[in-house]
Amino acid sequence: MAPANAVGVSYGEPMARLIILCGLPGSGKTTIGRRIADATGAVRMCVDEWMTSMGVTLWDEALRARLERAQWSETQTLLLAGTDVVIEWGTWARSERDALHGWCRDHEVQVSLVHLEVPMDELRRRLTARNAQPGETEIPLDDVAAWAAGPWQPPTADEIDRYDPYELPPPRWISRPWRADDIPFLWDVLYLSIHVREGHEPLPREVLDDHALAHYLRDFGRHPGDDAQVVVDETGERIAAAYCRRMRADDPGWGFVREDVPELGMAVVEAHRGKGIGRRVLVDLLERNPAMSLSVDDENDVARRLYESLGFELLHRDGTAFTMIRTAHSDR
Ligand SMILES: CC(C)(COP(=O)(O)OP(=O)(O)OC[C@H]1O[C@@H](n2cnc3c(N)ncnc32)[C@H](O)[C@@H]1OP(=O)(O)O)[C@@H](O)C(=O)NCCC(=O)NCCS
């Protein structure tokens, strides 16, 4: 329901929603705020971004308070006009959140609270990485621990129950051609792609030094035909890749078929498997390299079915490994 006009007539537009993102620095407020804005068209209110674009220090608390007031005023106008808004201020104090909640309830605006609960170890990991980025304001890790123990009042289950339920849009990721700075990640992918057979321990990472593995990636980009596709998540973190290289007959890979058919390797970081990312990255690499071969363990049903569904066919079996090939004319 929209706010009523002076004579009590409601226009029936959908009710706007305020989404409050609540969490400590490093909890992902900006990432989630951008995700919501992209998916729904909501307007983001992020004081840190305004301060950064103004070239002022993020530690100027008086200015921060003034900007929050300005953003809140703008938020009210937008909500009353029917536009959804995401607030990314952190809203550490219960009283601060209650004030926003109360205003929304008084003005027939939906209000949802998203508590970004991240364990302290993970916050430290993210902030250490962020602090190392050029141009980022350093947030001392000790300060975060002090905030967590002091001013930060995480919402209780009872508090969250007072808000309108809200389901976050699913995370976004993008698939793009590889760049030189992806090469260390391609080595991670090579390691992840080593199938660990049932009942066996994973091999140590040093196994990548063996020529039988290293020749898939050594000097990647310098051999004609080297190509890769990489998937990054909404924070820019790499989460999957597929790469291919034309191997030589006198130095073949396990899935070698012919010198003009590149051999494929791929993997998705474990936490992101089963969400369509492996299919996407492979389809994109196949666009540029429609003919490829590969070797897949006979236990690796998920990978084998994915390959078959994209036109790879079984060529032969060698012990526990299948060699598969896809020709340029295979159907998808
Ligand atoms: C194999 C791998 C790359 C697939 O990537 P993924 O992102 O998990 O797969 P997708 O989500 O794109 O799904 C691909 C297909 O496999 C199916 N699938 C995915 N996970 C599955 C699971 N756990 N069980 C059964 N089927 C599964 C999906 O249903 C999908 O089929 P559909 O598109 O017809 O629905 C990934 O699981 C992986 O990295 N595995 C470890 C490394 C590896 O084995 N690399 C290949 C070496 S040859």
The ligand as a Gaussian input file, in Angstrom:
#p B3LYP/6-31G(d) Opt

LIG

0 1
 C       33.190000     -30.787000     -12.229000
 C       32.949000     -29.321000     -11.902000
 C       33.931000     -28.472000     -12.672000
 C       31.523000     -28.953000     -12.288000
 O       31.290000     -27.607000     -11.975000
 P       29.979000     -27.166000     -11.163000
 O       29.913000     -25.688000     -11.145000
 O       29.978000     -27.873000      -9.873000
 O       28.847000     -27.773000     -12.099000
 P       27.495000     -27.080000     -12.559000
 O       26.802000     -26.511000     -11.375000
 O       27.748000     -26.196000     -13.709000
 O       26.679000     -28.337000     -13.011000
 C       27.020000     -29.067000     -14.123000
 C       26.121000     -30.276000     -14.188000
 O       26.504000     -31.202000     -13.168000
 C       25.415000     -31.486000     -12.301000
 N       25.902000     -31.485000     -10.953000
 C       26.598000     -30.486000     -10.346000
 N       26.910000     -30.872000      -9.099000
 C       26.383000     -32.103000      -8.919000
 C       26.361000     -33.041000      -7.843000
 N       26.958000     -32.766000      -6.688000
 N       25.735000     -34.204000      -8.031000
 C       25.131000     -34.506000      -9.191000
 N       25.108000     -33.664000     -10.254000
 C       25.731000     -32.486000     -10.112000
 C       24.438000     -30.366000     -12.474000
 O       23.129000     -30.835000     -12.255000
 C       24.687000     -29.886000     -13.885000
 O       23.859000     -30.561000     -14.796000
 P       22.641000     -29.753000     -15.443000
 O       23.228000     -28.478000     -15.990000
 O       22.158000     -30.669000     -16.487000
 O       21.689000     -29.497000     -14.338000
 C       33.131000     -29.041000     -10.391000
 O       32.240000     -29.856000      -9.670000
 C       34.535000     -29.252000      -9.866000
 O       35.303000     -28.319000      -9.828000
 N       34.876000     -30.467000      -9.439000
 C       36.207000     -30.761000      -8.904000
 C       37.287000     -30.607000      -9.944000
 C       37.043000     -31.476000     -11.154000
 O       36.531000     -32.585000     -11.037000
 N       37.434000     -30.972000     -12.332000
 C       37.310000     -31.723000     -13.563000
 C       38.477000     -32.646000     -13.723000
 S       38.349000     -33.579000     -15.210000

